Amino acid sequence: MSYQEHARILFSLSLSLQKQTLCIPAGEAKSGILASTEEYKFVEQLISPSRVPFPPKHDGPSPFGWNPPSASASNTLLHLNSQDKVEGNIWASEKDVKEYLQQLTGKHLPTQVNEVTMTFRVKGHFDTALKEWLVKKGF
Amino acid sequence: MSFTKKPGGKALDILQNLPRITLANLRPEPGTKKAEKKRGRGQHGGNRSGRGHKGERQRGNRPRLGFEGGQTPFYLAIPKYGYNEGHSRRAQYQPLTLNRLQYLIDLGRIDPTQPIDLTQLVNGRGVTIQPQKRDYGVQLVGEGAGIFAAKVNIEVQMASEEAIAAIERNGGIVTTGFYDPRSLAVLCKPVPFFLSGQPIPKRMLPGEDMVPYYTDAANRGYLADPEKIQKARIALAQKYGYVLPDISKDELFHMLFMRKDPRQIFFGLSPGWVVNMTEKKILKPTDDKLLQYYNS
């Protein structure tokens, strides 16, 4: 069957839906109304979900380039050259980042830790490098 | 600068021994607050107080903004032209990139096994449409055509050629359909509409200026001839250099070919029906005149 035949069949299907009336007359219903529960499933498809859905399983990175986080990840977010919202031991993660960047650049880089807001900053632009490193670690 | 050896550190010990933090105990980090210059006080703020020497400048009598000393000012010399005339009445279409669409599908917010229309996009929080602000829907934009890899049946209000090519290359179908403002509001927020108890309106046809767009097969318009659309699909495949996959052999071909009637807003629901969400029922009219109106 060709594309245009398909399209014509489905057009007529949708039109015929209007004429298809399953009648379940409700007791003292006013004349001129038919009640039906058959098509309610289409209404249910239109209701918006209230919770964020779980992402489907991907083998490796998705076409968009998103890597699913591993189970043991703590929440860290990367913004430019500062590490935000580090849960758990901030000094340990700061040490790891310093060691990694030392291997990468060969230089001792200054950092600043803010325990109150649970963030730390590194001098220099390591946007993509740190992002890849975090992905390798499983975040 | 990190110089402590103990993790968790002295900060924690100090905190445990100090009294409660109040506004009286806090002070900003030295160097963060710079004192402002007080005019009329001291060697640097005083004397003429930053106003200059005599004249209109010091006396605060400068002419209006744009005045050029008598020369015809720039804003009067340049002739008027209606670039922005009626800008607030123009139709707007929220762009949807293929990057974003792929992201939404990858994260499970949009289901590619069902036809994607504006309701699904809004429910998946993919786009935000404001029908009251002259938004007429969503337009598919070609950014991310290189990484797009999903087979979808998508209905939008406008689509660029690259976007159409990217979707058809992956075995999907694009349709462009028109929604008048009231139908668009109903489409974007179906649940509040159903709760209002009104019958589903019939979707209006496009205005004079948009009819050529929606009857053109190159735009995959919903009013275009299906045969011409098939030819356009083949032509586009040749133009962009990919092999057009045969959809009729696909397992999801029934879903991919689902399209709405030009007067229909929702899949499976006809205009004229009233939805009762509390009792999970649909009420349909039987009066001849009503049926004739809604089925026309």
Interface residues (C-beta under 8 A of the other chain):
Chain A: M1 S2 Y3 Q4 H6 A7 R8 L10 F11 S14 L15 L17 Q18 K19 T21 S31 G32 I33 L34 A35 S36 T37 E38 E39 Y40 K41 F42 V43 Q45 L46 I47 S48 P49 V52 P53 F54 P55 P56 H58 S62 P63 F64 G65 W66 N89 W91 A92 E94 K98 P110 T111 Q112 V113 E115
Chain B: M1 S2 T4 P7 G8 G9 A11 N99 Q102 Y103 D106 L107 G108 R109 Q114 T119 V122 N123 I147 F148 A149 A150 P190 V191 F194 P226 E227 I229 Q230 R233 I247 S248 F253 F257 M258 R259 K260 D261 Q264 F266 F267 G268 L269 S270 P271 G272 W273 V275 M277 K280 K281 I282 L283 K284 P285 T286 D287 Y294 N295
